[in-house]
Every structure is written in C-alpha cells, then in structure tokens.
Amino acid sequence: MQKTGTLIINDTKRLDIRFDLTTYHGSLQVGDSLELLIENRWIETTVGFDVNWYLSGIRTDNLIGLRVKITL
C-alpha cells in the first residue's frame, strides 16, 4: 500500500512523513526509499544523513514540506 504525505522534522529531530493532521509514518531511517513529487513527476530517492537529513540526488536546502509517497 502506498501513502502520500509531507516531509517534516519530528520532536526527536528525525525526518518523518505527516499523512494528515494526526497520522505520521514514525521516523524515517537512512536508506528508506520513497518518491518525491517534483514538477508533477514522482522521482525515486532514498533518505540519507550526514550533518543534516537529505534525499539522494535531490538538491534542496529545505526538505520540510516536500510532498512524498512511500510504500508501507
């Protein structure tokens, strides 16, 4: 099953996906695969962490608010 949501940083400083007002994925891990919506196209990427969270192959300074899709 795939779910679509918005990237956030949760209270523990981990990257997470908010699906609606009260439903969250529950902390993404390094290596997790997801798809990112860019210019009306879904782009496959993976989660990484160095000094900050990043998505492989995606150039942006701010991940918060990006639209993503993940297979559960």
Helices and strands as residue ranges (DSSP letters): E 2-9, E 15-18, E 33-38, E 41-49, E 53-55, E 67-71
